[in-house]
Amino acid sequence: MISSSSQSPAAGSSLRALMPALANKTYFNYGGQGPLPTPSLEAIVACWREIQQLGPFSEAVWPLVTRTTSQLRLRLAEIFGAGPHRIAFTENVTSGCVLPLWGLPWRPGDEILLADAEHPGVVAACHELARREHLSLATFSVTRLRGDAAATDAAVLAALERALGNRTRLVVLSHLLWNTGQVMPIAAVAARLREHPAHPWLLVDAAQSLGSLPLEGAARAADIYAGTGHKWCCGPEGLGAVLLSERTLAEARPTLIGWRSLADESISESRFHGDARRFEVATSCTPLFAGLDRSLALLAAEGAAEERLTRIKHSSGRLWHGLQQLPGVRTLLEVPPPAGLVSFTLASLEPALVVKRLGERGIWLRKLEDPLCLRACTHVTTTDEEVDRLLAALAELIAAG
Ligand SMILES: Cc1ncc(COP(=O)(O)O)c(C=O)c1O
C-alpha cells in the first residue's frame, strides 16, 4: 500500500506466533485488550492444577500462592522502577485509580484538576468523590494537542500552569492518552506539582502505557500510577497493579478493606499493612498472576521497552503515513504517533459502520466517542502486511462510499 524499504520488525516477533487470537484475524485492538499467548494460558492452567493438587485450601498451597504473587510483584517493580512495597494488586485500571484516590485525606473545598482526556470511569469516580467530600472539580485541556512531543510537552505544562490554583489538591492525567494517542510528560508534571505550595497529588491512568511505553521516571514520579495486565501486557483480564508513592502510603487510608489489607489476618484488630498491600482486599485468582508473569516475560524476550517502542512506532508510523494518502481521512495527530495508538476520522463514513464492515473482513479496530473517531493500535506483534491490509480495506470502503 505504501512504499517502505524498511523490513517489518514484527517478522522477527516470536510472540506473535504464540498468540492464537492473531492466527485468524487482523487485530488492532491492543488498547482494548491484548491477545493472550498460549504459554500464559498454560501457566494459568498449570498453576490452577497445582492449587488443586496441593489444596485448594491447605497448609501446602500457601507457599505456591506467596511465590506466585511475589514473583509478579518483583517483575512489576522492575518495570515500574520502584520498590515492590509500593505495588498493590488490583483487578483492573479503574480500581487501581479509585481505591487509593478515595483514601486520600481530603478537606472540603479541595479541588480535583482533571485532564479533559480521562476515561469515563475515573472521571465518574472523581465526580462522586467531589459530591461526597465537598470538593470542586476543574479541567485542563490536553485532547486538542496534536503536534510533536516538544510542542505537546510545553503545551501540557502551560495548560497545567493556567489551571493550577491554591486549592488544587489532585491532578489526574493519563500517561498515554487513549483517544489522541499523545504521550504526556508525567515526570515534568510531577516536578511542577512539587513546586506548588500544596504539592497536589498526581494520579496517572496507565491503561495505555503499561506494557507499551518505557515507564522511565513517569511511574516513579506519580503518586498513584494504575495499570492493568490485560491490555498492552497481553496478560489475562482480571488483574491489574497500582504503584503508590511513599507519601500516598503514609497519608492515604485503605478504602475497600478486607483480610488482605491486614498485616496479620488472624487478628481482627490487626493494623493495616504498612506497604501498598493495605489497598488489596481479599481472595483473588492466583493463576492469573502466573499468567501475567509469563506474558511479561514473553514481552521482555521481545526486547527492552525502548526497542519494543521502536517497533510499535514503526507500525503506527506506517499506518499514519498510509492514512495521509487516503481521500477524506484525517489522522487526529499531525505527526507520526509517539506510541501505538492511531486515531483518525473518515469524512464520508460513520465510524460504527466502518468497524462493522472491517469486522466482516476479520479486521478489528474500534470507535471512540470523544472525539468521535476510529482507533487502531499497533503492538510489537503487528506486521507490515496487517497494516497494509487495513489501509487497503479502508481504501475500498471509501471508494464504495
Ligand atoms: C485510559 C483508560 N483508562 C481506564 C480504562 C478502563 O480499564 P479497566 O477496565 O482495566 O479498568 C481504559 C480501558 O480502555 C482506558 O483506556
The ligand as an SDF file (V2000), in Angstrom:
LIG
                    3D

 16 16  0  0  0  0  0  0  0  0999 V2000
   -7.3330    5.2170   29.5960 C   0  0  0  0  0  0  0  0  0  0  0  0
   -8.1880    4.1100   30.1450 C   0  0  0  0  0  0  0  0  0  0  0  0
   -8.4980    4.1140   31.4610 N   0  0  0  0  0  0  0  0  0  0  0  0
   -9.2390    3.1460   32.0060 C   0  0  0  0  0  0  0  0  0  0  0  0
   -9.7260    2.1180   31.2500 C   0  0  0  0  0  0  0  0  0  0  0  0
  -10.5570    1.0690   31.9230 C   0  0  0  0  0  0  0  0  0  0  0  0
   -9.7680   -0.0610   32.1280 O   0  0  0  0  0  0  0  0  0  0  0  0
  -10.1770   -1.1940   33.1710 P   0  0  0  0  0  0  0  0  0  0  0  0
  -11.3730   -1.8630   32.6370 O   0  0  0  0  0  0  0  0  0  0  0  0
   -8.9650   -2.0800   33.2510 O   0  0  0  0  0  0  0  0  0  0  0  0
  -10.4530   -0.5190   34.4650 O   0  0  0  0  0  0  0  0  0  0  0  0
   -9.4390    2.0510   29.8870 C   0  0  0  0  0  0  0  0  0  0  0  0
   -9.9520    0.9590   29.0450 C   0  0  0  0  0  0  0  0  0  0  0  0
   -9.9850    1.0200   27.8580 O   0  0  0  0  0  0  0  0  0  0  0  0
   -8.6380    3.0760   29.3270 C   0  0  0  0  0  0  0  0  0  0  0  0
   -8.3150    3.0850   28.0330 O   0  0  0  0  0  0  0  0  0  0  0  0
  1  2  1  0
  2  3  1  0
  2 15  2  0
  3  4  2  0
  4  5  1  0
  5  6  1  0
  5 12  2  0
  6  7  1  0
  7  8  1  0
  8  9  2  0
  8 10  1  0
  8 11  1  0
 12 13  1  0
 12 15  1  0
 13 14  2  0
 15 16  1  0
M  END
$$$$
